[in-house]
Amino acid sequence: MRALISNETVQSVSVIYLFCIIKTADGKTERTLLFFLLSHGPRNMNGLSRIIQSPRYNVYSGALLAMLYGLFAYAHFSKFQETNDWALVLVVIAETLAAIFFICRSHPKTVSTTLSDWVVAIIGTFAPLFFRPAEWGILPMASILVVVGTTLQIISLISLNRSFALVAAKREIKTAWMYRIVRHPLYASYSLLFGGYVLMHTTPMNLLVYAVLMAFLCIRIFCEEKHLAQDQTYRTYMFDVRYRLVPFVF
């Protein structure tokens, strides 16, 4: 998929076909949809902007989120009924909060219309919903990481408030609370929360999802900062808060 994108000049894109690509497992279908995605639509950057702001986009993105969230929540609550492991409930609560803040987000002042930014954001956002509870884990006591990660996520979401975004976008630039420590505390909480989850529920699929999640979160950070750095206020904030995820490390 990356090779096809990099070899084409994309000016406009229909988001509904991007969603279909992510949901489709068959390789041939993915290639067909992606080709249509790259070849369809008017050749100007305003096309994607109109789609982003359209009611149809909100309906499709909301429907996809609701479907994936429903499957995720069902799997975890079913497992909770068997094990009474409250860490499973915390993971669902964490994703529920993210969904609520996504729905209640404020209207952006600017939003990226770069296709690669949208691909990265969508994969990074929806990847956690593919985690599934397992019968065995390398370190069951890693539930403490789930608790700490969920707590940090709640504080980060409160700090961010309605400036929550799916893709790189400028709303109100937040610099207080958790944002005084690192520039992306919400993503830092994800690394702890889902790192603990994978240690508790260790399967090849969960390991793969975590690897994809962390890779795309890191790419997402650079995409967001590239967009936000167009604002002098954010450039000053980047100078004041030097670290992205982990103080004194990164």
C-alpha positions in Angstrom: 0.0 0.0 0.0 2.8 2.4 0.8 4.5 1.8 -2.5 1.4 2.6 -4.5 0.8 5.8 -2.6 4.4 7.0 -3.0 4.3 6.4 -6.7 1.2 8.5 -7.4 0.4 12.1 -7.2 -2.8 12.4 -5.1 -4.7 15.6 -5.0 -8.1 14.4 -3.8 -9.5 11.2 -2.2 -12.8 9.7 -1.0 -12.5 8.8 2.6 -15.1 6.0 2.5 -12.9 4.0 0.2 -9.9 4.4 2.6 -12.1 2.9 5.3 -13.0 -0.1 3.1 -9.3 -0.7 2.5 -8.5 -1.0 6.2 -11.4 -3.3 6.8 -10.7 -5.6 3.9 -8.5 -8.6 4.5 -8.2 -10.0 1.0 -5.1 -8.6 -0.8 -6.7 -8.4 -4.3 -9.6 -6.4 -3.0 -7.2 -4.0 -1.2 -5.3 -3.3 -4.4 -8.5 -2.7 -6.4 -10.0 -0.3 -3.9 -6.7 1.5 -3.5 -6.4 2.0 -7.3 -9.9 3.5 -7.4 -9.0 5.6 -4.4 -6.0 7.1 -6.1 -7.6 7.6 -9.5 -11.0 9.0 -8.4 -12.0 12.6 -7.8 -11.1 16.2 -8.8 -7.4 17.0 -9.0 -7.3 19.7 -6.3 -6.6 19.8 -2.6 -9.9 21.3 -1.8 -11.6 18.0 -2.5 -10.4 16.3 0.6 -11.1 19.3 2.7 -14.8 19.3 1.5 -15.1 15.6 2.3 -13.6 16.1 5.8 -16.2 18.8 6.6 -19.2 17.0 5.0 -22.0 15.3 7.1 -21.4 12.1 5.1 -17.8 11.8 6.4 -19.0 12.2 10.0 -21.6 9.5 9.4 -19.2 7.0 7.9 -16.4 7.6 10.4 -18.8 7.4 13.3 -20.3 4.2 11.9 -16.9 2.6 11.5 -15.9 3.6 15.0 -19.1 2.3 16.5 -18.7 -1.1 14.7 -15.1 -1.6 15.8 -15.8 -0.4 19.3 -18.8 -2.7 19.7 -16.7 -5.8 18.7 -13.9 -4.6 21.0 -16.1 -4.0 24.0 -18.1 -7.3 23.5 -14.9 -9.3 23.5 -13.5 -7.7 26.6 -16.8 -7.8 28.7 -17.3 -11.4 27.7 -13.8 -12.2 29.0 -14.4 -10.2 32.2 -17.5 -12.3 33.0 -15.2 -15.4 32.9 -12.2 -14.0 34.8 -13.4 -11.0 36.8 -10.2 -9.2 35.7 -11.0 -5.5 36.1 -8.0 -4.6 33.9 -10.2 -5.7 31.0 -12.9 -3.1 32.0 -10.3 -0.4 32.3 -9.1 -1.0 28.8 -12.7 -0.6 27.5 -13.2 2.5 29.7 -10.0 4.0 28.1 -11.3 3.5 24.6 -14.7 4.7 25.5 -13.3 8.0 26.8 -11.3 8.4 23.6 -14.5 7.8 21.5 -16.4 10.4 23.6 -13.7 13.0 23.2 -13.6 12.3 19.5 -17.3 12.8 19.1 -17.3 16.0 21.2 -14.2 17.5 19.6 -14.3 21.2 18.6 -14.1 22.4 15.0 -10.5 22.8 13.8 -9.1 26.1 12.7 -6.9 24.2 10.2 -6.7 20.5 9.3 -4.1 18.5 7.2 -5.3 17.5 3.8 -2.3 15.3 3.1 -3.3 11.8 2.3 -0.4 10.2 4.1 -1.4 12.1 7.3 -4.9 10.6 7.1 -3.7 7.1 6.5 -1.3 7.3 9.5 -4.0 8.9 11.7 -6.7 6.3 10.9 -4.5 3.3 11.4 -3.0 4.8 14.6 -6.5 5.6 15.9 -8.3 2.3 15.1 -5.5 -0.2 15.7 -6.2 -0.6 19.5 -9.7 -1.8 18.7 -8.2 -4.9 17.2 -6.7 -6.1 20.6 -8.3 -9.2 22.0 -8.1 -10.8 25.4 -6.2 -14.1 25.6 -5.9 -17.1 27.9 -2.2 -16.5 28.7 0.3 -13.6 29.2 4.0 -13.3 29.8 3.5 -11.1 32.8 0.0 -11.1 34.4 1.2 -8.5 37.0 1.5 -6.0 34.2 -2.1 -5.0 35.1 -0.4 -2.2 37.0 0.7 -0.7 33.7 -2.9 -0.8 32.5 -4.0 1.1 35.6 -1.2 3.7 35.3 -1.8 4.1 31.6 -5.5 4.5 32.0 -5.0 7.1 34.7 -2.5 9.1 32.6 -4.9 8.8 29.6 -7.8 10.3 31.7 -5.6 13.2 32.9 -4.3 13.7 29.3 -7.8 13.8 27.8 -9.0 16.3 30.5 -5.9 18.4 29.7 -6.6 18.2 26.0 -10.4 18.7 26.4 -12.2 19.4 23.1 -8.9 19.8 21.2 -8.9 16.0 20.6 -8.1 15.2 17.0 -8.1 12.2 14.6 -5.7 13.7 12.1 -3.2 16.6 12.3 -5.3 19.6 13.0 -5.0 22.9 14.8 -7.6 23.7 17.5 -6.7 25.4 20.7 -3.0 24.6 21.5 -2.8 23.1 25.0 0.3 23.7 27.1 -1.0 23.0 30.7 -1.2 20.0 33.0 0.3 16.9 31.3 1.4 19.0 28.4 4.0 20.7 30.5 5.8 17.4 30.9 5.8 16.0 27.4 4.2 17.2 24.1 2.2 14.1 23.5 1.1 12.7 26.9 -1.9 10.9 25.4 0.3 8.8 23.2 2.6 8.2 26.1 -0.4 6.8 28.1 -1.2 4.5 25.1 2.3 3.0 25.2 1.9 2.1 28.9 -1.7 1.0 28.7 -1.4 -1.3 25.7 2.1 -2.4 26.6 0.7 -3.7 29.9 -2.2 -5.2 28.0 0.1 -7.2 25.6 2.1 -8.5 28.6 -1.2 -9.7 30.1 -2.7 -11.1 26.9 0.3 -12.3 24.8 -0.6 -13.5 21.4 1.1 -13.0 18.0 -1.9 -10.9 16.9 -1.7 -8.6 19.9 2.0 -8.3 19.5 1.5 -7.3 15.9 -1.2 -4.8 16.7 1.0 -3.2 19.4 3.9 -3.0 17.0 1.7 -1.3 14.3 0.2 1.0 16.9 3.5 2.2 18.3 5.0 2.6 14.8 2.1 4.7 13.6 1.9 6.7 16.8 5.5 7.8 16.3 4.9 8.7 12.7 1.7 10.4 13.7 3.7 12.6 16.2 5.9 13.9 13.4 2.9 14.5 11.1 1.1 16.5 13.8 4.1 18.5 14.8 4.8 19.4 11.2 1.3 20.7 10.8 1.2 22.5 14.2 4.6 24.0 13.8 3.2 26.4 11.2 2.0 28.3 14.2 4.5 30.4 16.1 2.8 29.6 19.4 3.4 25.9 18.9 7.0 26.4 17.9 7.6 28.3 21.1 5.9 25.4 23.0 8.2 22.9 21.3 11.2 24.9 22.5 9.8 25.1 26.1 8.8 21.4 26.3 11.7 19.4 24.6 10.4 15.8 24.9 7.6 14.2 22.9 6.8 11.0 24.8 9.3 10.2 27.6 11.1 12.9 29.6 14.9 13.0 29.0 14.6 10.2 26.4 12.3 11.1 23.4 
